[in-house]
Amino acid sequence: MTFETIFPREKRPLLIAGPCSAETEEQVLATARGLKAQGIDLFRAGIWKPRTRPGAFEGIGVPGLPWLRRVKEETGLRVTTEVANAQHVYECLKYGVDVLWIGARTTVNPFSVQEIADALAGTDIPVMVKNPVNPDYKLWVGALERLHKAGLRRIAAVHRGFSSYGDSIYRNVPRWQMAIDLMQEFPGLEVICDISHICGRRDILTETAQKAFDLNFDGLMVEVHPTPDQAWSDAAQQITAEQFGDMLRKLVLRPTTTDDPDFLVQIENYRGELDDLDEEIIHLIARRMMLVREIGAVKKAKNVAVLQPERFRALREALRRRGDKSELSPEFITLFLEAIHQESINQQERIMNPGAAEKRLPASFLWEND
């Protein structure tokens, strides 16, 4: 797939900001005026809000679309909002919304994405696609493919993190590697980082934005509100336009490389050491799996089940303690152990059931049965 940019390449970083929800015309316009002074590229506001539970504010709906049109008229800012079905698309086109985005809860449903793609066929409106709620790379790419097949080319991706079970400093765990994989597979695709939904709290927005810049994201999406604590949705993660400006002034933009000869020599030396270590790590994991297969043979001989919850609990706690002493994050230890344990189960399943189709226990099974 080839993509055209939504924004000029020379305009980096891209800044998309505005309230989580359009609540009143006054609130929308006040936010837009404040953000105009901060030099944003695109004003965002949720018109329809998919909520987890009924009874929460689900957006003002169509009456809010004229407010976005007035933002364009008064400030000259381009505007964007989320769509979840064909009717949303038609209403946005009617009111001249400049850019649409597909939210995480919609990306996870191919039927909904296809409905939106069909509604957009024959148009040239730019569309941004947020990652699905769950960490499913193929679903994210599939959504991009559906829009591309409908004839759309000005498409961008938005990384907003993933729902997860367990404690985390984030509302939605970033799992940065998935966004990096997307950048590498589609180098022409603009990838924006939605730091508000990743963080879920305003006190770590700046450090997360810096992380996104250091990982070469094309820009940021940030939720901004005149009075964040009184916001009708997602109050804890929103900031004022002034706080948004303060955050931007603290961020450092770094080039992806340099011609400095000292840097090039040092980095090559370090990379050589890393390559050697990576080879050693693979060798050690292979040795571990040899032992796993031998254990699988013993389990089969004694007719014992593959999954041993008590053993997994003990291993997880031991690795977390060691990781903490070695300054490794709990998130990394969790992902590492999950991957190792999943492969161990797969290896032993092949021993226990030779010739049968490989049965892979979902990773969530490990946590739900812990």
Protein Blocks (a to p, Z undefined) as FASTA:
>chain_A
ZZddfbdfklccdddeddfbafbfklmmmmmmmmmmnopabdcddfbdcdfbghiaebjb
jmlmmmmmmmmmmnopacddddfbfklmmmmmmnopabdcddfklmmpmklmmmmmmmmg
oiacdcdddddfbacfklmmmmmmmmmmnopabdcdddebjadedddfbfbdfklmlmmm
mmmmmmmbccdddfklmnopaklmmmmmmmmmmnopabdcddddfblmlpcbhkllpccf
klmmmmmmmpccddfbdfbfklmmmmmmmmmmmmmmmmmmmmmmmmmmmmmmmmmmmmmm
nopafblfklmmmmmmmmmmmmmmnopafklmmmmmmmmmmmmmmmmmmmmmghiacddd
dfklmmmmZZ
